[in-house]
Amino acid sequence: MKRLIWIGCLSYFLIGLAHVVLGSVLPVLLEHYGREYSEGGTLIFTQFAGFLAGVLISPLLNKRFGKRGGLLIAISMLCVAELAYVLLPPWEWLYPVAVCAGFGFGMIEAVIGTIIIAAIKEKTAVAMSRLEVFFGVGAMVMPLIASGMIAQGWWRFSFLVISLVALAALLFWSKSSFGEAVDAELGVKKTASISGLGSDAALSKKPFPYQGKSLWILLMFILFFFIYVGTEMSLANFMPAMLIEKIGMKEAGAALSVTCFWTAMSIGRIFAGTIAERIHYRVYVLFSCVITLVLFAVFPFTTSVWSAFAVILLLGLFMSGIFSIALVFASKMLVGSEESTPSILIASGGVGGALLPLCIGWSMDHLKVNQTAWLLALFTLFMVILSFAAFQIQRKQHLYREQQRQAVQSGS
């Protein structure tokens, strides 16, 4: 299991790099091609479309080729796409390259999340939060690498770094063995059932896993992930602009807020899984959402650099584990749907990450900056309501199972 987790961490580090590389070199890329920022935005949105396709199509490819086969396809696509970026093909060719890259890291994220949740039954949240730490490290390291490359005039080789990491991940996934049970889960061995993990053939015969109450729980979590990822991406993208308008910071200083936010996120993720296992997933998610709401409500009242950065650091810490712990929480509540739930929720988060920043961008253009901050607080309020509903549902499920267990013991 340790080998599985560490190779998963390498893969999440890879997708952290891939998520931000295009934005890191976008100014010099557009200058090289003589294009406008609007066209750069279209290119990034095209990559997002590929990401969404990769997440949604991953269950189908997993059934056809097994999870290991699906991962090898996805990593290979990402590796080839990043190499294509290095070659600086004609601008029109960059759109299919962006789709290919987005498809690759979108599918990697979905498949590995599914593998970890299905294969690791104990301390699942610890494993998922460890993966998220490496994602955050990749997202922090890539801008630094790109900055150095740009300074030397070698900016195109930023993409080569990702290709090399992808090649390493490809070799590890193709050559490693993780034990009979996990290999069966990966689709390497077509056994009917090993340690409770069914083969792909058996899984493909399952009926639609979301019926009645389970469907409503799924829809509730879809909305939760849509709002959470949209809020996180809005904060990361518009935080510098908000600080410039709100307290008159210079651009260079305001840009540091993003680094502080992601640093706090990475630190928080180191401890998130362990804390969630001790206090329970439902408590962790609800508590984190409530504190996040309080911090967003405080932010409009900050009037100095130190108070604004203090709120930003605390937001990073308390938002750090929400995504990974809620993903495990939802999968544990929707028993029997571990194959599809992570992909659906990651996809809904991706849609929120694309659409809600558009709403915040409109707000920044037409409303005051504090009104935009209150809008983020409103989004978080919906998260609190949804997490409280999930808390109550899961608590009732736990009480019902305890009553059933006691009834069986008393009957025997």
C-alpha positions in Angstrom: 0.0 0.0 0.0 2.9 2.4 0.7 4.2 1.9 -2.8 0.7 2.6 -4.2 0.4 5.8 -2.1 3.8 7.1 -3.1 3.4 6.5 -6.8 0.0 8.2 -6.4 1.8 11.1 -4.8 4.2 11.4 -7.7 1.2 11.4 -10.1 -0.6 14.1 -8.1 2.6 16.1 -8.2 2.6 15.7 -11.9 -1.0 17.0 -12.3 -0.2 19.9 -10.0 2.6 20.9 -12.4 0.4 20.4 -15.4 -2.5 22.4 -14.0 -0.5 25.6 -13.7 2.2 25.5 -16.4 0.2 27.1 -19.1 -0.8 30.0 -17.0 2.8 30.4 -15.7 4.2 30.9 -19.2 1.2 32.4 -20.9 2.5 36.0 -21.2 5.7 34.9 -23.1 3.7 32.3 -25.1 1.3 34.9 -26.3 4.2 37.3 -27.1 5.9 34.5 -29.1 2.7 33.9 -31.2 1.7 37.6 -31.3 -1.7 36.8 -29.7 -4.0 38.6 -27.3 -4.9 37.6 -23.7 -8.5 36.7 -24.8 -7.0 34.1 -27.1 -4.9 32.8 -24.2 -8.0 32.6 -22.2 -9.6 30.5 -24.9 -6.6 28.2 -24.9 -6.8 27.7 -21.2 -10.6 27.0 -21.4 -9.9 24.5 -24.2 -7.5 22.7 -21.8 -10.2 22.7 -19.2 -12.7 21.1 -21.7 -10.1 18.3 -22.2 -9.8 18.0 -18.4 -13.6 17.6 -18.0 -13.7 15.1 -20.8 -10.9 13.1 -19.2 -12.7 13.0 -15.9 -16.0 12.0 -17.4 -14.7 9.4 -19.8 -12.3 7.7 -17.3 -14.9 5.2 -16.0 -15.5 4.0 -19.6 -11.8 3.6 -20.3 -11.3 1.9 -17.0 -13.9 -0.8 -17.8 -12.4 -1.3 -21.2 -8.7 -1.4 -20.4 -8.6 -1.6 -16.5 -7.5 1.2 -14.2 -3.8 0.6 -14.9 -4.4 0.6 -18.6 -6.5 3.8 -18.3 -3.7 5.5 -16.3 -1.0 4.5 -18.8 -3.2 6.0 -21.7 -3.7 9.2 -19.7 -0.1 9.7 -18.7 1.1 8.9 -22.2 -1.3 11.5 -23.6 -0.1 14.1 -21.1 3.6 13.3 -21.9 3.1 13.6 -25.6 1.0 16.8 -25.3 3.7 18.6 -23.2 6.3 17.5 -25.7 4.2 19.0 -28.4 4.1 22.3 -26.5 7.9 22.3 -26.4 8.0 22.2 -30.2 5.9 25.4 -30.4 3.7 24.2 -33.3 1.4 26.7 -35.2 -1.1 28.4 -32.9 -4.1 26.6 -34.3 -2.5 23.2 -33.4 -2.2 24.3 -29.7 -5.9 23.8 -29.2 -5.9 20.0 -29.8 -2.7 19.8 -27.8 -4.4 21.6 -24.9 -7.4 19.2 -25.1 -5.0 16.2 -25.1 -3.0 17.6 -22.1 -6.2 18.4 -20.1 -7.7 15.0 -20.9 -4.5 13.4 -19.6 -4.2 15.1 -16.2 -8.0 15.1 -15.7 -8.2 11.3 -16.1 -5.1 10.8 -14.0 -6.7 12.7 -11.1 -10.0 10.8 -11.4 -8.5 7.4 -11.7 -6.0 7.7 -8.9 -8.7 9.1 -6.6 -10.9 6.1 -7.4 -8.1 3.7 -6.8 -7.1 5.1 -3.4 -10.7 5.3 -2.1 -11.5 1.7 -3.3 -8.3 0.0 -2.3 -7.4 1.7 1.0 -10.1 0.9 3.6 -8.3 2.2 6.7 -7.2 5.9 7.0 -8.5 6.7 3.6 -8.6 10.4 4.4 -4.9 10.4 5.4 -4.0 8.9 2.0 -6.1 11.3 0.0 -4.8 14.3 1.9 -1.2 13.2 1.3 -2.0 13.1 -2.4 -3.4 16.6 -2.2 -0.2 17.8 -0.5 1.8 16.8 -3.5 -0.7 18.4 -5.8 -0.2 21.6 -4.0 3.6 21.3 -4.1 3.5 20.8 -7.8 1.2 23.9 -8.2 3.7 25.9 -6.1 6.9 24.6 -7.7 5.9 25.0 -11.4 5.7 28.8 -11.4 9.1 29.0 -9.8 10.6 26.6 -12.5 8.8 28.6 -15.2 10.1 31.9 -13.8 13.7 30.6 -13.9 13.2 29.3 -17.4 11.7 32.6 -18.6 14.7 34.5 -17.1 17.1 32.3 -19.1 15.0 32.5 -22.3 14.3 28.8 -22.1 10.6 29.1 -21.2 9.4 26.4 -23.7 11.4 23.8 -21.7 9.0 24.3 -18.8 6.8 21.9 -20.6 9.7 19.4 -21.0 9.9 19.2 -17.2 6.4 17.9 -17.1 7.1 15.4 -19.9 10.0 14.0 -17.9 8.0 13.7 -14.7 5.2 12.0 -16.7 7.7 9.6 -18.2 8.9 8.6 -14.7 5.2 8.1 -13.6 4.6 6.1 -16.7 7.5 3.7 -15.9 6.5 3.3 -12.2 2.8 2.5 -13.1 3.8 0.1 -15.8 6.4 -1.8 -13.9 5.2 -1.8 -10.2 3.2 -4.5 -8.5 1.1 -3.6 -5.5 0.0 -7.0 -4.2 -2.7 -9.3 -5.4 -5.7 -7.4 -4.2 -4.7 -4.0 -5.5 -3.5 -5.5 -8.8 -6.9 -7.0 -9.2 -8.4 -3.5 -8.5 -6.1 -2.0 -11.1 -7.3 -4.6 -13.7 -4.0 -6.4 -14.0 -5.5 -9.6 -12.8 -9.1 -10.5 -13.7 -10.2 -12.2 -10.5 -13.8 -12.2 -9.4 -13.3 -10.8 -5.9 -10.1 -10.4 -3.9 -10.3 -8.8 -0.4 -13.7 -7.3 -1.3 -12.4 -5.7 -4.5 -14.3 -6.9 -7.6 -12.9 -7.2 -11.1 -13.8 -4.8 -13.8 -16.1 -7.3 -15.4 -18.0 -7.8 -12.2 -18.2 -4.0 -11.7 -19.5 -3.5 -15.2 -22.5 -5.7 -14.4 -23.6 -3.6 -11.4 -26.8 -1.6 -11.8 -26.9 2.2 -11.6 -25.6 2.6 -8.0 -27.6 5.8 -7.3 -31.2 5.0 -6.5 -33.7 6.9 -4.3 -31.9 8.5 -1.3 -28.5 7.8 -2.8 -29.3 9.9 -5.8 -30.2 12.9 -3.7 -27.0 12.5 -1.6 -25.0 12.4 -4.9 -26.8 15.6 -6.2 -26.1 17.3 -2.9 -22.4 16.5 -3.1 -22.3 17.5 -6.8 -23.5 21.0 -5.8 -21.1 21.1 -2.9 -18.1 20.3 -5.1 -19.3 22.8 -7.7 -19.4 25.6 -5.2 -16.2 24.6 -3.3 -13.9 24.3 -6.3 -15.4 27.4 -7.9 -14.8 29.4 -4.7 -11.3 28.1 -4.3 -10.4 29.0 -7.9 -12.1 32.4 -7.6 -10.1 33.2 -4.5 -6.8 32.0 -6.1 -7.3 33.9 -9.3 -8.8 37.2 -8.0 -7.1 37.6 -4.6 -4.3 39.9 -5.9 -6.8 42.1 -7.7 -9.0 42.3 -4.6 -6.0 43.3 -2.4 -4.9 46.0 -5.0 -8.4 47.6 -5.0 -9.1 47.1 -1.3 -5.9 48.3 0.4 -3.9 49.7 -2.4 -1.1 47.1 -2.5 1.4 47.0 -5.4 1.1 44.2 -7.9 4.2 42.4 -6.8 3.2 42.3 -3.2 -0.4 41.4 -4.0 0.8 38.4 -6.1 2.5 37.0 -3.0 -1.0 36.4 -1.5 -1.4 33.5 -3.9 1.9 32.0 -2.8 0.8 32.4 0.9 -2.6 30.8 0.2 -1.1 27.8 -1.6 1.6 27.4 1.1 -1.0 27.4 3.8 -3.1 24.9 1.8 -0.1 22.5 1.4 0.8 22.7 5.1 -2.9 22.2 6.1 -3.1 19.1 3.9 -0.3 17.4 5.8 -2.5 17.3 8.9 -6.0 17.2 7.4 -6.3 13.5 6.9 -5.1 12.6 10.4 -7.4 15.2 12.0 -10.4 14.0 9.9 -9.8 10.4 10.9 -9.8 11.4 14.6 -12.9 13.6 14.7 -14.8 12.0 11.8 -15.2 13.1 8.2 -18.6 14.8 8.7 -17.3 16.8 11.6 -14.2 17.9 9.8 -16.1 19.0 6.6 -18.7 20.9 8.5 -16.3 22.6 10.9 -14.0 23.6 8.0 -16.9 25.1 6.1 -18.1 27.1 9.1 -14.7 28.5 9.8 -14.2 29.4 6.1 -17.5 31.2 6.2 -16.4 33.2 9.3 -13.1 34.1 7.6 -14.9 35.3 4.4 -17.2 37.4 6.6 -14.2 39.0 8.4 -12.3 39.7 5.2 -14.3 42.8 4.1 -13.4 44.4 7.5 -9.6 44.0 7.0 -8.0 47.4 6.4 -4.2 46.6 6.5 -1.8 44.3 4.7 -1.1 42.2 7.8 -4.7 41.6 8.7 -5.6 40.7 5.0 -2.7 38.2 4.8 -3.6 36.7 8.2 -7.1 36.0 6.9 -5.7 34.6 3.6 -3.3 32.3 5.5 -6.1 31.0 7.7 -8.4 30.5 4.7 -5.6 28.3 3.2 -5.3 26.3 6.4 -9.0 25.7 6.9 -9.9 25.1 3.2 -6.9 22.8 2.7 -8.7 19.5 3.5 -12.2 20.2 2.3 -11.8 18.7 -1.2 -10.1 15.5 -0.3 -12.0 14.8 2.9 -15.3 15.6 1.3 -14.4 13.2 -1.5 -13.8 10.4 0.9 -16.8 11.4 3.0 -19.1 11.2 -0.1 -17.7 7.9 -1.3 -18.1 6.3 2.2 -21.7 7.5 2.3 -22.5 6.2 -1.1 -21.4 2.6 -0.5 -21.0 0.5 -3.6 -20.4 3.5 -5.9 -16.7 4.0 -5.3 -16.0 3.4 -9.0 -18.0 6.4 -10.3 -18.5 8.8 -7.4 -15.0 10.3 -7.4 -15.1 11.0 -11.2 -18.5 12.6 -11.0 -17.6 14.9 -8.0 -14.2 15.9 -9.5 -16.0 16.7 -12.8 -18.6 18.8 -11.0 -15.8 20.6 -9.2 -14.1 21.3 -12.5 -17.2 22.9 -13.9 -17.5 25.1 -10.8 -13.9 26.0 -11.2 -14.6 27.2 -14.7 -17.9 29.0 -14.2 -17.9 30.6 -10.7 -14.7 32.6 -11.5 -16.6 34.1 -14.4 -19.2 35.3 -11.9 -16.5 36.7 -9.6 -14.9 38.4 -12.6 -18.2 40.1 -13.5 -18.5 41.2 -9.8 -15.0 42.7 -9.8 -16.0 44.8 -12.9 -19.4 45.9 -11.7 -19.4 45.9 -7.9 -17.2 47.1 -5.1 -14.5 44.7 -3.9 -16.1 44.2 -0.5 -19.3 43.2 -2.3 -17.3 40.6 -4.2 -15.9 39.3 -0.9 -19.5 39.0 0.5 -20.4 37.0 -2.7 -17.7 34.5 -1.8 -19.1 34.4 1.7 -22.5 33.6 0.2 -21.1 30.7 -1.8 -19.5 29.4 1.4 -22.9 29.7 3.2 -24.4 27.3 0.7 -21.4 24.9 1.5 -22.2 25.1 5.2 -25.9 24.3 4.6 -25.0 21.3 2.3 -22.3 20.0 4.7 -24.8 20.3 7.6 -27.3 18.3 5.7 -24.7 15.6 4.9 -23.7 15.6 8.6 -27.3 14.9 9.6 -27.8 12.2 7.0 -24.6 10.4 7.9 -25.3 10.6 11.6 -28.7 9.0 11.1 -27.1 6.3 9.0 -24.7 5.6 11.8 -27.4 5.5 14.4 -29.5 3.1 12.2 -26.6 0.8 11.8 -25.9 0.8 15.5 -29.5 -0.1 16.2 -29.4 -2.9 13.7 -26.2 -4.3 15.2 -27.7 -4.2 18.7 -30.9 -5.9 17.5 -28.8 -8.7 16.0 -26.7 -9.1 19.1 -29.8 -9.2 21.4 -31.5 -11.7 19.0 -28.6 -14.0 19.1 
